């Protein structure tokens, strides 16, 4: 009888360990507690059955099976900062994800058999099913948009996911896609011997919300309210990263926005930042160090977490706004590539991977199609000029597409031709409206922030008609972008603004190599380039680094796109009086996201784009 009682107590303690180790409060029975405390037997303290392991690979070796889990997770808008790998009794693998303060966000488990591993015996208001890959997953939680656990079985193994404070269905699907093998995030690193367009690894596209609904209907829906709460949390986290990115914005804007007084120059800082981050992952030694110095981070671990947060804060597709990011890797069939590097690019940078004969017309057509699809054909002429050839080991492509509406749209009836004073006076369609806004006055310029549905369009108008080029080197411009209300030498006033803004459609195609060399990135373009993390088959260098961008405005809003392609080859309040803000001469624009990321910027000398 005593032996039987001890077995029962052992079972209770083990269950409690399962509960507590995943952050679930263990349930107790008051009667049993009373009985146990009155027994005259000495208490027994059982050890924690979970043993920590330094790596997932070591835990897999101990348990005798593999466990596909994401490198990081996003839960409730927070991205994990670390993870802890454990094994219980040599049979169950448990992976815990923690935030920057060490608080648990998510618990993942796998063990042979068909038992419920969640350890969660609570009752929930919502129970449902999800499909991930070829498995059906049972989910429970407070609601469909706030789930607590998920369980399923596959190939003789049981799996569970538990979120301490709840996880959205979208966030859970991202985790499930990796665990069930549906994300394609494990890129094969063997030599590719199949012609394009073989898609070895496909990044999961951003979830489209409110498909088929108009903006007003979607904005009034519960789905939007639930999404907005989580999205706002991510945007807040991403906004904290902007002081790190600000020096990059300033240095590269000064380097890339060179002005001849006639041509338009357009540039996407966030797009180039992501591209250079992927290059950092593919390189090592001094080559990597030079890239990281410009990016303002010390190591790729930090960089990966930053990119994940920036990506999650920016990427959206709904009736109100679209900001779509995409990355891809194009690999030559003649070389073998490092699996770990490809997996990092897939997991952290959401990169799709293609492999085959890069010299073929089929390969180049596929590359052009991929870029055009991800930029809505805004840069078709530039994209179609990109060519891979027999010297191309790999092409690394990053795109950004945006479509957003003015918070206060312009009336078409108030648009009429007017004069724009450039080198030669131009006739342009000028939009007009009156609005209430802050107006900033700096040294030699005024700035007007115009709200869009997913950020802010800043118009910096120089006092002198030929002063636009000087704005990119004016430190007060960047003070305004960072925090205009606290800029030391900049004044602001809130007033009615009678605005005249030209409709513009501007684009440019830039080679970034010389400018980046001037910013300290040199090795990656020469014989000292270290691409060891990418491939050991041959020495590599970046022979081309092209950046194309286009921004269009009209009465409704803004549409913009950018791509960066690296070809890696072998060897204060005012009275109610109006202020005129007449944008009738060359100006600087800066389009920022909700988190303050600089998505697009440019010098406009000719709004017509001719």
Order of alpha helices (4+ residues) and beta strands (2+ residues): alpha-alpha-beta-alpha-beta-beta-beta-beta-beta-beta-beta-beta-beta-alpha-beta-alpha-alpha-alpha-beta-alpha-alpha-alpha-beta-beta-alpha-beta-alpha-alpha-beta-beta-beta-beta-beta-alpha-alpha-beta-beta-alpha-beta-beta-beta-beta-beta
